């Protein structure tokens, strides 16, 4: 470990540590060990000014209170599990129901409200920080002691890479993602952001966000195979039951390989973000329920002031045989990688 990387780790309180990564392009990423959270991501715009493109808090202590998973590492199961139950090898497991009848993002606390250990690292590609957490057997109802590792790497090519690993001593369900809320303007509405999804199919679902169990071709408001403004179809009646986009798309290409999943850009700043992932799916969420005071830019963050692109296995995949299975068994290693690559539109 290089001394320069070690110096970027700062103890804030007995529970909280912060960490800063920089690269040769002037980008800066800041993290908190609480929730293995991305708190700031500063990216140069077309004028050379740095824009913080993720929502979050200035005071780290706020992350220990209720918030909509700003920048958090989400698990043990990201997104939803219907009725908070699943079956492994004939045994029924009941997990926390923190969204009505269902589990969302790992339960009442999940990984977003846990203290992780932090280790500064340095790779040839750039600076990194590694977060580790041991989720004990029975936490939120999940079986098995699960060792989880999330490594953030800021490359000199302008990418924030997030690498996940997990191991278990009992069969369990694992679905890990990062819940960053992006705004490539820095603040205000994201409906004029342009979005292209490398996804010709999605998983239709109900008002509760649980898929119906089948994969369907995209159509109309769900068709982002050609770039369009996020807000172009936001008032389509097929989006009313979720107040906007909160839908899972199936990423084109071979699952398990690092491949493009999305391209997003903002005309105002010229910032372009490409999302690459090894995961089978990606969730587009347009911050439909945001009403957050105390965000670092001041004022109130309102609905549709940010978007999320959460790489993942499909919601409720523990209960849907037609979806890619999130089951992890002893001796296996869960690995995935997501990259947010930044540049400028021409």
DRENDO-1510 file (C-alpha; in Angstrom, 1 decimal, always signed):
<recs>
REC; n; res; u; v; w
REC; 1; UNK; +0.0; +0.0; +0.0 .
REC; 2; UNK; +1.4; +3.4; -0.9 .
REC; 3; UNK; +1.7; +6.1; +1.7 .
REC; 4; UNK; -0.2; +8.5; -0.5 .
REC; 5; UNK; -3.2; +6.2; -0.6 .
REC; 6; UNK; -3.0; +5.6; +3.2 .
REC; 7; UNK; -3.0; +9.4; +3.8 .
REC; 8; UNK; -6.4; +9.7; +2.0 .
REC; 9; UNK; -8.1; +7.7; +4.8 .
REC; 10; UNK; -9.5; +10.0; +7.5 .
REC; 11; UNK; -11.2; +9.0; +10.8 .
REC; 12; UNK; -14.2; +11.3; +11.5 .
REC; 13; UNK; -15.7; +9.6; +14.6 .
REC; 14; UNK; -15.2; +6.2; +16.3 .
REC; 15; UNK; -17.5; +4.7; +13.6 .
REC; 16; UNK; -17.0; +6.9; +10.5 .
REC; 17; UNK; -14.0; +7.1; +8.2 .
REC; 18; UNK; -13.8; +8.9; +4.9 .
REC; 19; UNK; -11.6; +8.2; +1.9 .
REC; 20; UNK; -10.7; +10.3; -1.2 .
REC; 21; UNK; -9.6; +9.1; -4.6 .
REC; 22; UNK; -8.2; +11.3; -7.3 .
REC; 23; UNK; -6.9; +10.8; -10.9 .
REC; 24; UNK; -4.8; +12.6; -13.5 .
REC; 25; UNK; -8.0; +14.0; -15.2 .
REC; 26; UNK; -8.9; +16.1; -12.1 .
REC; 27; UNK; -11.7; +13.7; -11.0 .
REC; 28; UNK; -12.3; +13.2; -7.3 .
REC; 29; UNK; -14.4; +10.5; -5.6 .
REC; 30; UNK; -15.1; +10.4; -1.9 .
REC; 31; UNK; -16.4; +7.5; +0.2 .
REC; 32; UNK; -17.6; +6.7; +3.6 .
REC; 33; UNK; -17.1; +3.4; +5.4 .
REC; 34; UNK; -20.7; +3.6; +6.7 .
REC; 35; UNK; -22.6; +1.6; +4.0 .
REC; 36; UNK; -19.4; +1.5; +1.8 .
REC; 37; UNK; -21.0; +4.7; +0.4 .
REC; 38; UNK; -20.0; +6.9; -2.6 .
REC; 39; UNK; -20.6; +10.5; -1.2 .
REC; 40; UNK; -19.1; +12.7; -3.9 .
REC; 41; UNK; -18.0; +12.3; -7.5 .
REC; 42; UNK; -16.5; +15.3; -9.1 .
REC; 43; UNK; -16.2; +15.3; -12.9 .
REC; 44; UNK; -14.9; +18.0; -15.3 .
REC; 45; UNK; -17.6; +19.5; -17.5 .
REC; 46; UNK; -17.0; +21.0; -21.0 .
REC; 47; UNK; -15.7; +24.2; -19.5 .
REC; 48; UNK; -13.2; +22.5; -17.2 .
REC; 49; UNK; -15.3; +23.1; -14.1 .
REC; 50; UNK; -15.8; +20.2; -11.7 .
REC; 51; UNK; -19.4; +19.1; -11.2 .
REC; 52; UNK; -20.4; +16.8; -8.4 .
REC; 53; UNK; -22.7; +14.4; -10.2 .
REC; 54; UNK; -24.0; +12.3; -7.3 .
REC; 55; UNK; -26.5; +13.3; -4.6 .
REC; 56; UNK; -25.5; +13.0; -0.9 .
REC; 57; UNK; -24.9; +14.8; +2.4 .
REC; 58; UNK; -22.1; +17.1; +3.4 .
REC; 59; UNK; -22.3; +15.9; +7.1 .
REC; 60; UNK; -21.3; +12.2; +7.2 .
REC; 61; UNK; -23.3; +11.7; +10.3 .
REC; 62; UNK; -26.5; +12.1; +8.2 .
REC; 63; UNK; -25.8; +8.8; +6.5 .
REC; 64; UNK; -26.4; +7.1; +9.8 .
REC; 65; UNK; -30.0; +8.3; +9.8 .
REC; 66; UNK; -32.8; +7.5; +7.3 .
REC; 67; UNK; -32.1; +8.4; +3.7 .
REC; 68; UNK; -32.9; +6.9; +0.3 .
REC; 69; UNK; -29.7; +4.9; +0.0 .
REC; 70; UNK; -27.7; +7.8; -1.3 .
REC; 71; UNK; -24.6; +6.2; -2.9 .
REC; 72; UNK; -24.8; +3.1; -0.7 .
REC; 73; UNK; -23.6; -0.4; -1.3 .
REC; 74; UNK; -26.9; -2.3; -1.2 .
REC; 75; UNK; -27.4; -5.9; -0.1 .
REC; 76; UNK; -27.7; -8.7; +0.9 .
REC; 77; UNK; -30.3; -8.5; -1.8 .
REC; 78; UNK; -30.7; -5.4; -3.9 .
REC; 79; UNK; -34.2; -4.5; -5.1 .
REC; 80; UNK; -37.2; -6.5; -4.1 .
REC; 81; UNK; -38.1; -10.0; -2.8 .
REC; 82; UNK; -41.8; -10.7; -3.0 .
REC; 83; UNK; -43.6; -11.4; +0.3 .
REC; 84; UNK; -40.2; -11.5; +2.0 .
REC; 85; UNK; -39.7; -15.2; +1.4 .
REC; 86; UNK; -37.8; -17.7; -0.8 .
REC; 87; UNK; -37.0; -21.4; -0.8 .
REC; 88; UNK; -33.5; -23.0; -0.9 .
REC; 89; UNK; -33.2; -26.8; -1.2 .
REC; 90; UNK; -36.8; -27.2; +0.1 .
REC; 91; UNK; -36.3; -24.9; +3.1 .
REC; 92; UNK; -38.4; -21.8; +3.4 .
REC; 93; UNK; -36.7; -18.6; +4.5 .
REC; 94; UNK; -38.6; -15.5; +5.8 .
REC; 95; UNK; -36.7; -12.3; +5.5 .
REC; 96; UNK; -37.5; -8.7; +6.6 .
REC; 97; UNK; -40.4; -7.0; +5.0 .
REC; 98; UNK; -39.6; -3.3; +5.0 .
REC; 99; UNK; -41.7; -2.2; +2.0 .
REC; 100; UNK; -45.2; -3.3; +2.7 .
REC; 101; UNK; -45.4; -7.0; +2.0 .
REC; 102; UNK; -42.0; -7.2; +0.4 .
REC; 103; UNK; -38.3; -6.8; +1.2 .
REC; 104; UNK; -36.5; -3.9; -0.5 .
REC; 105; UNK; -32.7; -3.5; -0.6 .
REC; 106; UNK; -31.8; -5.9; +2.1 .
REC; 107; UNK; -34.3; -5.1; +4.8 .
REC; 108; UNK; -34.7; -2.7; +7.6 .
REC; 109; UNK; -31.0; -1.9; +7.8 .
REC; 110; UNK; -29.3; -3.9; +5.0 .
REC; 111; UNK; -25.7; -3.2; +4.1 .
REC; 112; UNK; -26.4; +0.5; +3.6 .
REC; 113; UNK; -26.7; +0.9; +7.4 .
REC; 114; UNK; -23.6; -1.1; +8.5 .
REC; 115; UNK; -20.1; -0.1; +9.3 .
REC; 116; UNK; -17.6; -1.6; +6.9 .
REC; 117; UNK; -13.8; -1.9; +7.3 .
REC; 118; UNK; -11.8; +0.3; +4.9 .
REC; 119; UNK; -8.4; -0.4; +3.3 .
REC; 120; UNK; -6.6; +2.0; +0.9 .
REC; 121; UNK; -5.1; +0.4; -2.1 .
REC; 122; UNK; -3.1; +1.4; -5.2 .
REC; 123; UNK; -3.3; -0.4; -8.6 .
REC; 124; UNK; -1.5; +0.3; -11.9 .
REC; 125; UNK; -4.8; +1.7; -13.2 .
REC; 126; UNK; -5.3; +4.2; -10.3 .
REC; 127; UNK; -6.1; +4.6; -6.6 .
REC; 128; UNK; -8.6; +2.4; -4.9 .
REC; 129; UNK; -10.3; +1.7; -1.6 .
REC; 130; UNK; -11.5; -1.7; -0.4 .
REC; 131; UNK; -14.5; -2.2; +1.9 .
REC; 132; UNK; -15.2; -5.4; +3.8 .
REC; 133; UNK; -18.2; -6.6; +5.8 .
REC; 134; UNK; -19.2; -9.9; +7.4 .
REC; 135; UNK; -22.9; -10.3; +7.3 .
REC; 136; UNK; -23.7; -12.9; +10.1 .
REC; 137; UNK; -26.0; -15.9; +9.6 .
REC; 138; UNK; -29.6; -14.8; +10.2 .
REC; 139; UNK; -29.1; -11.1; +9.5 .
REC; 140; UNK; -32.4; -9.8; +8.2 .
REC; 141; UNK; -33.4; -13.4; +7.9 .
REC; 142; UNK; -30.8; -14.5; +5.3 .
REC; 143; UNK; -29.0; -17.8; +5.9 .
REC; 144; UNK; -25.2; -18.1; +6.0 .
REC; 145; UNK; -22.3; -16.0; +7.1 .
REC; 146; UNK; -21.6; -13.9; +4.1 .
REC; 147; UNK; -18.2; -12.3; +3.6 .
REC; 148; UNK; -18.6; -9.3; +1.3 .
REC; 149; UNK; -16.0; -7.1; -0.4 .
REC; 150; UNK; -16.6; -3.9; -2.4 .
REC; 151; UNK; -13.6; -2.3; -4.1 .
REC; 152; UNK; -13.8; +1.2; -5.7 .
REC; 153; UNK; -11.2; +2.1; -8.3 .
REC; 154; UNK; -10.8; +5.5; -9.9 .
REC; 155; UNK; -8.9; +5.0; -13.1 .
REC; 156; UNK; -6.8; +7.6; -15.0 .
REC; 157; UNK; -9.0; +6.9; -18.0 .
REC; 158; UNK; -12.0; +8.5; -16.2 .
REC; 159; UNK; -13.8; +5.4; -14.9 .
REC; 160; UNK; -15.1; +4.6; -11.5 .
REC; 161; UNK; -15.0; +0.8; -11.3 .
REC; 162; UNK; -16.9; -1.0; -8.6 .
REC; 163; UNK; -15.9; -4.6; -8.0 .
REC; 164; UNK; -17.9; -7.0; -5.8 .
REC; 165; UNK; -17.0; -10.3; -4.2 .
REC; 166; UNK; -18.9; -12.5; -1.8 .
REC; 167; UNK; -18.5; -15.9; -0.1 .
REC; 168; UNK; -20.8; -17.9; +2.1 .
REC; 169; UNK; -20.8; -20.9; +4.4 .
REC; 170; UNK; -24.4; -21.8; +3.7 .
REC; 171; UNK; -26.5; -21.5; +0.5 .
REC; 172; UNK; -27.9; -18.0; +0.3 .
REC; 173; UNK; -29.2; -15.3; -2.0 .
REC; 174; UNK; -26.9; -12.5; -3.1 .
REC; 175; UNK; -27.6; -9.5; -5.3 .
REC; 176; UNK; -25.3; -6.5; -4.8 .
REC; 177; UNK; -25.4; -3.0; -6.4 .
REC; 178; UNK; -24.5; +0.6; -5.7 .
REC; 179; UNK; -27.4; +3.1; -5.3 .
REC; 180; UNK; -25.8; +6.3; -6.5 .
REC; 181; UNK; -28.3; +9.0; -7.5 .
REC; 182; UNK; -26.8; +10.8; -10.6 .
REC; 183; UNK; -27.4; +14.3; -11.9 .
REC; 184; UNK; -25.0; +15.4; -14.7 .
REC; 185; UNK; -26.1; +19.0; -14.3 .
REC; 186; UNK; -25.2; +18.9; -10.6 .
REC; 187; UNK; -28.7; +19.8; -9.5 .
REC; 188; UNK; -32.3; +20.3; -10.7 .
REC; 189; UNK; -34.4; +18.2; -13.0 .
REC; 190; UNK; -32.9; +15.3; -14.9 .
REC; 191; UNK; -35.7; +14.9; -17.4 .
REC; 192; UNK; -33.7; +16.6; -20.2 .
REC; 193; UNK; -30.8; +14.1; -19.7 .
REC; 194; UNK; -30.4; +11.9; -22.7 .
REC; 195; UNK; -30.4; +8.1; -22.2 .
REC; 196; UNK; -29.7; +5.1; -24.3 .
REC; 197; UNK; -30.1; +1.6; -22.8 .
REC; 198; UNK; -28.4; -1.4; -24.4 .
REC; 199; UNK; -31.5; -3.4; -23.5 .
REC; 200; UNK; -34.1; -4.8; -25.9 .
REC; 201; UNK; -36.1; -6.5; -23.2 .
REC; 202; UNK; -37.4; -5.7; -19.7 .
REC; 203; UNK; -39.3; -7.4; -16.9 .
REC; 204; UNK; -42.9; -5.9; -16.7 .
REC; 205; UNK; -44.3; -5.6; -13.2 .
REC; 206; UNK; -47.0; -4.2; -11.0 .
REC; 207; UNK; -47.4; -1.1; -8.9 .
REC; 208; UNK; -45.4; -2.8; -6.1 .
REC; 209; UNK; -42.3; -3.2; -8.3 .
REC; 210; UNK; -42.5; -7.0; -8.3 .
REC; 211; UNK; -42.1; -8.4; -11.9 .
REC; 212; UNK; -44.8; -10.6; -13.3 .
REC; 213; UNK; -42.3; -13.3; -14.0 .
REC; 214; UNK; -41.6; -13.0; -17.7 .
REC; 215; UNK; -39.2; -11.1; -19.9 .
REC; 216; UNK; -40.8; -9.0; -22.7 .
REC; 217; UNK; -39.5; -6.8; -25.6 .
REC; 218; UNK; -39.3; -3.1; -24.8 .
REC; 219; UNK; -42.0; -0.9; -26.4 .
REC; 220; UNK; -43.0; +2.8; -26.4 .
REC; 221; UNK; -42.0; +4.4; -23.1 .
REC; 222; UNK; -39.7; +1.5; -22.2 .
REC; 223; UNK; -37.7; +1.7; -25.5 .
REC; 224; UNK; -34.4; +3.4; -24.9 .
REC; 225; UNK; -32.6; +1.4; -27.6 .
REC; 226; UNK; -32.2; +4.7; -29.4 .
REC; 227; UNK; -31.3; +7.7; -27.2 .
REC; 228; UNK; -34.1; +10.0; -26.1 .
REC; 229; UNK; -34.6; +12.4; -23.2 .
REC; 230; UNK; -35.5; +10.6; -20.0 .
REC; 231; UNK; -38.6; +12.8; -19.7 .
REC; 232; UNK; -39.9; +12.3; -23.2 .
REC; 233; UNK; -42.4; +9.6; -22.1 .
REC; 234; UNK; -42.4; +10.1; -18.3 .
REC; 235; UNK; -46.1; +10.9; -18.3 .
REC; 236; UNK; -47.1; +7.8; -20.3 .
REC; 237; UNK; -50.0; +6.0; -18.5 .
REC; 238; UNK; -48.0; +2.8; -18.4 .
REC; 239; UNK; -45.6; +4.6; -15.9 .
REC; 240; UNK; -48.3; +6.0; -13.7 .
REC; 241; UNK; -48.3; +3.1; -11.2 .
REC; 242; UNK; -44.7; +3.8; -10.4 .
REC; 243; UNK; -44.8; +7.6; -10.8 .
REC; 244; UNK; -42.1; +7.3; -13.5 .
REC; 245; UNK; -39.4; +4.9; -14.2 .
REC; 246; UNK; -38.6; +2.3; -11.6 .
REC; 247; UNK; -38.1; -0.7; -14.0 .
REC; 248; UNK; -35.7; -3.5; -14.6 .
REC; 249; UNK; -34.1; -3.9; -18.0 .
REC; 250; UNK; -32.3; -6.9; -19.3 .
REC; 251; UNK; -28.8; -5.9; -20.6 .
REC; 252; UNK; -28.0; -7.1; -24.2 .
REC; 253; UNK; -24.9; -9.3; -24.7 .
REC; 254; UNK; -23.3; -12.2; -22.9 .
REC; 255; UNK; -24.1; -12.3; -19.2 .
REC; 256; UNK; -20.9; -12.3; -17.0 .
REC; 257; UNK; -18.9; -10.3; -19.5 .
REC; 258; UNK; -18.1; -6.6; -19.0 .
REC; 259; UNK; -20.3; -4.9; -21.6 .
REC; 260; UNK; -22.1; -1.6; -22.2 .
REC; 261; UNK; -25.5; -1.2; -20.5 .
REC; 262; UNK; -26.3; +2.5; -20.8 .
REC; 263; UNK; -25.1; +5.9; -22.1 .
REC; 264; UNK; -26.3; +9.1; -20.4 .
REC; 265; UNK; -25.4; +12.7; -21.2 .
REC; 266; UNK; -26.4; +16.3; -20.3 .
REC; 267; UNK; -26.3; +19.0; -23.0 .
REC; 268; UNK; -25.9; +21.7; -20.4 .
REC; 269; UNK; -22.6; +20.5; -18.9 .
REC; 270; UNK; -21.5; +18.2; -21.8 .
REC; 271; UNK; -20.8; +15.4; -19.3 .
REC; 272; UNK; -21.2; +11.8; -20.8 .
REC; 273; UNK; -21.5; +8.8; -18.5 .
REC; 274; UNK; -21.3; +5.2; -19.9 .
REC; 275; UNK; -22.4; +2.4; -17.7 .
REC; 276; UNK; -20.7; -1.0; -18.2 .
REC; 277; UNK; -21.5; -4.1; -16.2 .
REC; 278; UNK; -21.1; -7.9; -15.9 .
REC; 279; UNK; -24.6; -8.1; -14.3 .
REC; 280; UNK; -27.6; -9.5; -16.3 .
REC; 281; UNK; -29.9; -6.5; -15.6 .
REC; 282; UNK; -30.0; -2.8; -14.8 .
REC; 283; UNK; -32.7; -0.8; -13.0 .
REC; 284; UNK; -33.7; +2.7; -14.2 .
REC; 285; UNK; -35.1; +4.8; -11.4 .
REC; 286; UNK; -36.0; +8.4; -11.8 .
REC; 287; UNK; -36.1; +9.4; -8.2 .
REC; 288; UNK; -39.9; +9.4; -8.2 .
REC; 289; UNK; -40.2; +9.5; -4.4 .
REC; 290; UNK; -37.4; +11.9; -3.6 .
REC; 291; UNK; -38.3; +14.7; -1.1 .
REC; 292; UNK; -35.1; +15.0; +0.8 .
REC; 293; UNK; -33.9; +17.9; +3.0 .
REC; 294; UNK; -30.3; +18.5; +4.0 .
REC; 295; UNK; -28.7; +17.4; +0.7 .
REC; 296; UNK; -25.2; +18.9; +0.3 .
REC; 297; UNK; -26.2; +21.5; -2.4 .
REC; 298; UNK; -28.8; +23.0; -0.1 .
REC; 299; UNK; -32.6; +23.1; -0.3 .
REC; 300; UNK; -34.8; +20.2; -1.0 .
REC; 301; UNK; -34.1; +17.4; -3.5 .
REC; 302; UNK; -37.4; +16.8; -5.3 .
REC; 303; UNK; -38.8; +14.0; -7.4 .
REC; 304; UNK; -36.9; +13.5; -10.7 .
REC; 305; UNK; -33.9; +15.5; -9.6 .
REC; 306; UNK; -31.7; +12.4; -10.0 .
REC; 307; UNK; -31.6; +9.1; -11.8 .
REC; 308; UNK; -30.2; +5.7; -10.7 .
REC; 309; UNK; -28.8; +3.0; -12.9 .
REC; 310; UNK; -28.5; +0.0; -10.6 .
REC; 311; UNK; -26.8; -3.0; -12.1 .
REC; 312; UNK; -28.2; -6.2; -10.6 .
REC; 313; UNK; -30.0; -9.5; -10.9 .
REC; 314; UNK; -33.7; -9.1; -11.6 .
REC; 315; UNK; -36.1; -8.2; -8.8 .
REC; 316; UNK; -37.6; -11.2; -7.1 .
REC; 317; UNK; -35.2; -13.5; -8.9 .
REC; 318; UNK; -35.0; -15.9; -5.9 .
REC; 319; UNK; -38.7; -16.8; -6.7 .
REC; 320; UNK; -38.6; -16.7; -10.5 .
REC; 321; UNK; -37.1; -19.8; -12.2 .
REC; 322; UNK; -37.0; -17.9; -15.6 .
REC; 323; UNK; -34.7; -15.2; -14.2 .
REC; 324; UNK; -30.9; -15.6; -13.6 .
REC; 325; UNK; -30.5; -17.2; -10.2 .
REC; 326; UNK; -28.9; -15.2; -7.4 .
REC; 327; UNK; -28.2; -18.3; -5.4 .
REC; 328; UNK; -24.7; -18.6; -3.9 .
REC; 329; UNK; -23.4; -21.8; -2.5 .
REC; 330; UNK; -20.4; -22.6; -0.2 .
REC; 331; UNK; -17.2; -22.9; -2.3 .
REC; 332; UNK; -18.5; -20.5; -4.9 .
REC; 333; UNK; -17.5; -16.9; -5.3 .
REC; 334; UNK; -19.9; -14.2; -6.3 .
REC; 335; UNK; -18.1; -11.7; -8.5 .
REC; 336; UNK; -19.4; -8.8; -10.5 .
REC; 337; UNK; -18.1; -5.4; -11.8 .
REC; 338; UNK; -19.8; -2.2; -12.8 .
REC; 339; UNK; -18.0; +0.8; -14.3 .
REC; 340; UNK; -19.2; +4.3; -14.7 .
REC; 341; UNK; -17.0; +5.8; -17.5 .
REC; 342; UNK; -17.0; +9.6; -17.8 .
REC; 343; UNK; -16.1; +11.8; -20.7 .
REC; 344; UNK; -17.6; +14.7; -22.8 .
REC; 345; UNK; -20.0; +14.7; -25.7 .
REC; 346; UNK; -18.7; +16.1; -28.9 .
</recs>
